[in-house]
């Protein structure tokens, strides 16, 4: 069986993206259990030892509209063997592949609720996405939600499709993400040996990174804020970085993230909305607690006072949570244990089962 994973990512160019981490991790895991994997993405050609990479557009990154158009052209000009799987990561991506539904099985993974992000676009974009979402989810054979909160949203939105929807969490490589010596990790990154809070992700408005920077800078003994990621807000953050003591690492290759995680005392997730953020699991696997807002599945993942702390998004609440970090003792082992159920060796077989299940 050939599994074709579709996502507007590139396998070797670093970029903060939960979808990218999911697709590459799943591709490796499927390859290990004997599946033939094709990764359909964008950007320059790349050779992989775990999958065949097919670029449908030489540019990277590309807009959603450009990617969907490229997908449609790719689908028209390729032959597909019956019995294969095409596994997309957004409903609107699969809209471009609807003509293939009689020859192969179509599977869609929902990473949270894409409609919330799309809602920030102009009216035409919102309407186009809603049409594509409804059309695509109606024709796919299986819908996988990586978060329980996201599954409930979609079951309520499309009650007639509930029977083909299933929750399967994201996975991580527990061999790669593990605790490393903190002093060595900090030295490798050129960081000060003091309380260090890590933000890892896209620098976009819904991630609320500005509130973290301002909150930490206002604390009496300001912690070191380390930012790993790129986005539209970086330029504005850099202007205040010298004042607030922010260290920018830029886009970090995924294989170097265990070092970045281990250098920190905690990861902060201040997002306005999330599904099940991969970065939270990766931090836990590295033995680091997570300070987060109560969004998505994070309240189901984190045990307050043991593997993390919650805050309400305000400056005072975050400062209190950071201050309480010092009261947490021996968090490394509980954090690692919390991540154990999410190793790809457990998650990938669930995905394969969903590929073949009747919806």
N, C-alpha and C positions, 0 to 999 in steps of 0.2 A: 504493500500500500504506500502511495506517495502522499505525504502531508505537505500542502503548500500554505505557508504562513504569510499573510499579507499585512504589511504595515508600512507607513511612510517613514521608515528609518533607514539608517545605514549601519552595517554591522561593525565597522571599525572606526568610525568617526565619533569621538566622545560627545555625548549630549545628554543632559539630565532629562530623563523620560522614563516613567514607570512602564509605559507600553514597550519601549525599547528593551528594558531589562527583562520584561515578561517574555517577549518574543524570542530573544536570544537565549534566555535560560531554558525555555520550553524546547527550542530547536535542539539544543545540546542534549537535553534529557531524552527527547524522542529518539535522537540518533543513538544514544547509548542503549536503548532497549530495542534497537533493530529497525526502526522506521526510516524510510527514505524521506529526507526533508528538503524542501525547496523554500528559500526565503525570498519573497518578492518585496523589493523596496526601491529606494531611490539613491542617486549619487554615483560616484565612480565605481568601476569594476573592483571586485574584491574576491580573493580566494579564501575559502573557509574549509576547515578540516571536519566540520560537523554538519554542513549543509551546502547545497548549491545556491549561490546568490544570483538572483536575476534582477537587474536594475531596469526599471521601466521608464526612468527619466534620469539623465546624467547630472542634473542639478541637485543640490542638497543644501539646506532644506527646501521644500516646495510647499505651496499653499495647499489647503484641503481640496480646493477646486481643481488645481493642476494635477494633484495625485489621482483624484477620481477620474478625470479625463484620460490620464495615462493608463489607468487600470482598464478602462473601457476599450481602449485601442489594443492593449495587450491581450485582453480576452478574445477580441475578434480575430486576432492573427495567430492564435496558438491552438493546438489540438490537445485535448485532455482525455486521458484514459478513464473509462468508466470505473467507478468504485473508489476513486481517489477522494481526498478531502481538501477543500479550500477553507481555511480558517482565518477569518478577518477579525480586526480589533475594534472596528467601529461600524455601526449599522449603515452609515452613508457610504462607506467604502464598498460594502457588499452590494449596494444598489447598482454599481457599475458591473457587477458579475451576475446579475439576475438571470441572464440568458443561459447560464450554464447549469441551472438547477436541475434539469432533467438528466444530465449526464453524470454529475458528481454530487457529493453531499456538501452542503454549505453550513458552516458553523460560525457563529459570531460570539466573541467575548466582549462583555460590557465591563469597561473599566470605570466604575462609578456611574455617573449619569452625564454623558456627553452633552445632553441638551442644556445643562446649566452653563457650561462654557460657551456654547454656541449662542446663548441668549444675549451675550454681550455684543454680538455683531449687529449689523443693520437688519432691518425687518426682513428683507429678501432672504438673507442667510438663515434666519430663524425658520421662516416658512419652508424653505427648501430642505433644511435638515429634518424638520418634522415629517414632511412628505416622504423623504428617503428612509427615515427611521421606521415609519409605519409599514411601508412597502417591503423593506428588506426583512424585518423581523417576521413578517407574515410568510415569507417564502423559504427562510432558512430551515434546516432540519433540526438544529439544536442551538440553544442560546445559553451561554455560560456567563454567569456573573461572578466576578472575583470578590464581591463583598455581599454579605447578607443584607445590609441596608440597601444596596443597589438592587438586589433581587426583589425586595419588597416594593420598591418604587416601580419597577417594571411590571410586576405582577398586578399592581393596582392600575397602572396605565394601560396595560393590554391584558385584561383578565382572560380573554379567549385564547391567549397563547401560553398560559401558565404551565400547561402540561409539558411543554418542550423547554422550559427554563429550569436551570439547575445551578446551584451554588458550588463552585470549586475554587478554593482560594489560590492566590498567587503562590509561586514557589521561589525558593532561593537555594543557592549552592552552599550547603553547610560546610563543605570542605574548604571553600574559598573564604567565606565570611566566618571568621573566628577571632577571638581576642588576640591581639598582639601587644608586645611591651609598649606601654604608653610613652615612656621617656624616649625610647628609640623612634617611635612614630612621630613624636613632636620634633625631635631633632631632624628627622628626614624631611619634614615640611617646613623647618625653620620657625617653629612656633615657640612662644614663651611658655615656661613651665608654671602656668597658673590656671585658675578655673577657666575652662574652655567650653563654649557652647557652639555646636555645629548646626548650620542650616545647609541642607543639601537638596537642591531641586531647581526648578525653573524660577527665574526672577521675574514673576508676573504678579499682577495686582491681587489675584485671588489667593496668592500664597502669603500675603501680608508681611513680607520681610521687613518693610520699613518700620512697622510697629515693634518688631524684635530689636532692631538696631537702636531705636530711640529708647526703648525700655531698659536695655542693658547699659546704655551710655549714662542713664540717669541714676544708676545704682551707686551707692557710696564707694564700693570697691568694684569698679566696672569689670565684669568678666570679659574674656577675650572671645569675640565673635568671629567664627571662621565660616566663610561662605563658599560652598562648592556648587557651581552651576553658572549658567548664562541666561540672559533674557533681556527684555526691553528696559527693565528697571536698573540695570547695572550702572549705567552712566550716572544716574542721579544718586545712587548709593555710593559710588566712588567719590562724588563730590563731598559727601559727609564722612567718608571712610577715615580720612586723616584725623578728623575731630573725634569720631566715635571709636577709633581703634579697630576698625574692621579689617580682617585679613581675607583678601579675595584669592581663591585658588583657581578660579575659572572652571572650565569643563574638565572633569577628571575621568580618565579611562576607568571603566568599571572594575578592572582587576586591581586598581590602586585604591579603591574605596575602602577596603578593610583597614588600610593604614590610616586613612583620614578618619574613619569611625573610631579607631583605637586611640587616636590622638586626643579625642574629645572626652569630656566628662559626661556629656549628655547631648542628644539630638533634640532639636526643637522643631515642631510642626505646628505653625500658627495659622494654618489654612482656614479659609471661610467654609470650604467644603472639600471633602475627599471621599474616596471609596474605601479602598484598603491599600494604603501607600506602601509600596515595596520597601522604601527606604526605612520605614519603621522596623520591619522584620530584619533588615540587614544590620541595623544598629543593635537590636536585641541579640542577634547571633554573634555580634562582636562584643557582647557583654555590657553594652551601654544602655542606660535607661532613656526613656523618651518623654519629653515635656510637650504636651499636645493639647489642642482644643478638642472638645468632645464632638467630633464629626465622624461620619462614616462608621466603619467598624472598629475604630480605635478604642472606644469604651469596652468592646468585647475582647480586645487583644491585651490591653494594658491593665495591670493590677496596681492601683494607686498606692503609693508608698512602698512598693516592692519592685516593680519593673518600670514605673513611670510616675509622672505627675500630670494633672490636668489644670488648665487655666482657661479663663473665659475670653481671652483675646485682648484684654485691657492691660495697660502698662503695669498697674499695681499688682494685678493677678499674676503676671509673668514674673515680676520681681520676687514675689512671695514664693512661687514655685522654684525658682532658681536658688533662693536662699535655703529652701527646705532640702535641696540636694544633699547638703552636708549631713542631714540626719539619716540618709539612706546608707545602710551598711551591707557590705557583701552582696552587691547587686549583680555581679558578673554571672554567677551560677544560675540564679532565678531568671535572668534575662535570656541566657542561652537555652534554658529549659522551655521558656515560652516560645522560642523560635523552632524547636525540634519538629513539631507537627507539619511544618511548612517546607521541609526539604523537598527538592524536586523528585527524589526517588519515591516519595509518597504521593506527590501531586500529579506527576506526569501520567501514571497509570489511570488515575481518575479521569483525566482529559481523554485518554484513548478510549476508555469505556464510554464516555459521552459521545465520541465520534460515531460509535456504532449503535447507540441506544435509539430506540423508537420514541419519537416525541409525540 
